[in-house]
Amino acid sequence: MRRDGPGRSLSQLARDHYRLRADSTNQSFRVAEAAGDVATRLELAPGSALLLVKRRVHFAGARDAVFAELHCRTDRLVFSQTLEAPAP
């Protein structure tokens, strides 16, 4: 399933569409250069800096079941997290 733009999290989409609950998620963050379609869609000049986030979501018996690549404008970036304790 391909989703563009803002909306629900990947975990919410998997739960709502496939009745799956994520076990864990890995993310990596790095600075990258906007190029081609990404630069156009984000209304950035080619070569502009952006934040590239690569996210992998894992489920019981299905490691790396969901992969997402997010391109974020650094001038509009808001970073927030919700951290929860593991279930007992």
Secondary structure, 3 states (H helix, E strand, C coil): CCCCCCCCCHHHHHHHHHCCCCCEEEEEEEEEECCHHHHHHCCCCCCCEEEEEEEEEEECCEEEEEEEEEEEECCCCCCCCCCCCCCC
